[in-house]
Every structure is written in structure tokens, then in C-alpha cells.
């Protein structure tokens, strides 16, 4: 038996999220169907670095799986990219040790969130959040400092769904404006479900002069849930970084 790690991208607007669901088209379901066929119809289960919700995209998602037979990474990549599902693309395939795990060996992840501040663009409506109004970059940057570091981010997730610790560490946060496109970059050791979309929603309110920068500080301190997620189409899983003693992705 051989274990492989794949790096792949996909347009999340064309799937019902990452996780396998009966009767629905998902990223996990599509990949497992192809790999099971390759594995002489013996079921193959893939384990990703994490799940993405419906409408969320990936530039460099990762997942591992085992095959009964050994196949070169080159041929495996070619097979998966020739399979009739051209809404995802395999960027890289490598063999890994049997103790490697695509989720549990993650050191950090980076997500991007893209917002169109200009006029509505129907061609990118499923790829960039069409906010279509100006935002104050100065006010947003002032608020970002409250998010960096280790915090209890319970206010930015669904408390009823959250299990275990809600403490996460944001290692690096950036916001860049090019023309009418605003892009956030969040690098952290892990993220709660909806955390990024809820953080972006709060930052949008601050940039729109609806809230002050201290709004972020108050949410973290008082742990009052924000129920205003930013749209899913603006969110991208950008890259996954693994521990040094494992296979590290570039």
C-alpha cells in the first residue's frame, strides 16, 4: 500500500462544499470516485487539510490517501486531471510516509478573501464578493491589530457547533488594495468554521464607518457572536504549510 499527498485547486461555486454528501456533487466525492476506479474499484477515502463550505474556493488545498497499488506521481496526476471533472485541478502529487496525515500534520494555513469595491462585475460574481461600495482602508488596517496573535475566537463562529478549544493564533494578517479589488490575507495555526467570513464581515462594517475599530476588541473580549458572515465566493484556501519533519509544501 502506498500513501500519496495531492495539492489541488477548485472553483467552489460548482460544488456543494468539500465534504462527501449523498446525491450531491462535492470535491471529496468527485476525487474518491476517480481514485476508487483507479484502485480496482476498492474504496479510497481521502483526508484533506480541512473542509471548505459551499462556494468557497481553493488555490492549494491538500489531501492524502492510500492506494493498494503503487503508481508514479506523474501518472497519478495525469490520471486525475484526465478524469471527467474539470472543475478541479491537481497541481502536485508526491509520495509520503505512512504516518503522514494531511490534517493533523498542518502547521499553518493561509486564506485569502477578495472584495470588489467597484461597479458590479457579472463575470466575477462567483469568484469575488461584489460589495460594490467604497471602504476605508485606513480604518480596516487600524482594526487588524486586534486580531493578530492568540485569542479566543468564539465570537466569530457558531457557538453551538463548536467543540473543543476556540483559541487560535493569527500569525500574519495583511490587506492590500489594487484598483477596486481589496484582498485580505490571513495566516494562522488553524481557523474555526466561519471564522474568516465573520472577521471579514466585522472589518467591512468598520471600513464602511458603521463600527469603530474597537468593535473587534469588544467582540473578542465579550465573546458576543457576530451573525453576519461575508459571502462565501470571496474566500480562498491559499496554501497549507506542514511541519518541518514532514513533507513541506512550497
N, C-alpha and C positions, 0 to 999 in steps of 0.2 A: 504494500500500500504506500502511496506517495502523497505528500501534502503540498498544496500549491497556494500561493498568495497572488491574487489579482488586484490590479489597480484599474478602476474604470470610471467612466463618466456617463451621465444620462440627463435627459430632459424630463424632469419630474412631473411636468404638466400632462404627460401622456400615460401616467401610471397612477394606480390607487395606492400610492405610497410604496415604501420598500418592502414591508413585511408580507409574507405569503397570506393570501386570503382566498377562500374557496369561491370560485366563479368569477374572480376579478383579476385584472392584469396588474401584476406587481413586479418590481425589479427582482426580488428574491425568487418568485415563482418562475419568471422567464429564464433566469440563469440556471435554476435547478432542473428545469425541463430539458434544457440543452445538455447539461452535464450528465444527467441520468441517461440520456440517449447515448452519449459517448461512452458511458460506463456499463455498456451492455445491458441497459435498462434496469440496472440495480440503482436504487435510490441514492442520490447525492444531496446532502444538506450543506448549505453554505453558511458561514458565520461572518457577519460583517463587523466593521469597526463600530457601527451603531445604525439605528434606523432613521430614515427620513420620512416625513409626512407627505401626504398627497400635495403635489405642486412644488415641492422642494427639489432643487437640482443638486447635482454633484459634479465637480471637476475632477476630483481624485478620491473617490470612495474606495475602500479596500475590503476584501473578504478572503477567507481561506476555506479550503475544502479538501477532502481526501478522495482519491481515485484508486480503484483496485489495480489498475494497470498504470505503468509508467509511460509518460508521453513527454516529448520535449516541450519546454515552454514556448518555443517558436510555433510548433504545430498546434498546441493548445490555444494560443492566442488567435491563430488563423482560423481554427475551427469555430471558436466562439464568435468571432467577428463575421464569419460567413453564415452564421445561423440566422434564420429569418426573423430577426428582431433588431432592426437598425436604429432604434431609438436609444440604445446604449452602446458604448464603445469600450472595448478592452484596450487599455493603454500599455499595460505591462503584466507579464506573468513571470514569477520566479518560484523555484522550489524552496521550501523552508523545512526546518526541523520539525519532528513530530510533536514537540512540546510548544510550538509557536501557536499563539491564539490572536486572531485579528482584532478582537475586542479587549481582552484582558491585558495585552501587552502594549496598549496605547499609552504613550507618554503625554501627548498633547494633540489637540485638533484645532484647525483654523476654519472659521466660517466667514463668508462674505455676505453682505446684504446690499443690494443695489436699488436705488430710488431715482426715478425720473422726475426732476423738478420742473421741466419744461412742458411744452404742449403735449397732449396725449399722442402716443405713438402706437397705432394698432399692430404694427409689425413686431413690437417687443412687449406686448401686453402680458404675455405668459412667461417672460424672461426677466422683466424689471418691474418693480412696483410703480404704477403710474400715479404718483401723488399729485403731480402737475401743479404744484404751488411752490413758491419760494420758501426756504428755510434759512434761519440764521446759523451759519457755520460757527460763528464766534460763540454763541450760546451753547451749541451742542458740544463743542470742544471743552467748554468750561465744566459741563456736566459729566464728561467721560472720566474725569479724575476720580469720581466717587465709585465707579465700577471696577477700576483696576485693583488687583490684589485679591486676597482671600476674604470671602463674605458668605453669609447665609443668604442664598438667592431664592428663598422660599416664596417671596413676593412675586417672583417672575415665573412661577409655574402653577400648575393645578395642585393645590394642597391635598385634595382628596386622592389624587393619583400617585403622589409622591411617596416612595418607600425608601427608607434609609436616610442617610445624611443628605442635606441640601446645601452643604458647604462646598463651594467650588472656587477655583483660583483662576482669575483672568490675568494671564501673563503679559499680554500686549493688546492694546486697542488703538486703532487708527481710523480716521475719517478723511477721505480725500474727495475733492470736488473737481471734476473735469467737465467743462462746459456745463450742461444742465444735468449731469449724472453725479449723484452722490453715492460713494461706496464706503461702507463700514467694513473693518476687518477686526475679527475677534479671535485671539489665540488663547486657549485655556486648557487646563488639565482635564476638563470634562464639562458637559453642559446638561442642564435639566431640560425636560421636554418643554418646548415653547419658550425657553429662557431668552434666546436671542430675539425672537419676534416680539416678545413682551418688552425687552430692553429697548429695541428699536422704536416701538410704539411710544414709549415714555420719552425717548430722545426727540422724536418728531414733535410731540406736544411742547417740549422745551424750545425746539427750533422754531415753532410756529407762534411763540410768545403766549402759549396757553398755560404753561407752567414755568416756574423758576428752576434753575439748575439744582437747587436744594431738594427738588422733588425726588430725585434719585436717592439722595441721602435719607430722606424720610421713609421711602419705601423699604430700604434695607434695614433701617432701624426699627420701624414699627411692624414690618412683615405683613403689611396690608396688600392683598393680592391685587394686581392690576389686571383688569379684564378687557384688554384692548389689544389683541395681537396684531402686529403688522402682517400684511398679506404674505402668503406662502411663496408666491412667484419670485419675490426678490431675494430669497435665501439660497445660498450655495454652500455645500460642504467643499471647502477648497483643498485641504490636504490633511493627511494623518501622519503623525510622527511617532515612531516606535522607539522603545528603549534601546540603548546602545548595544546591549548584549544580544539583541535580536536583529532581525532584518530591518534596517532603517530605510525609509523612503526618502527620495530626493524631492 
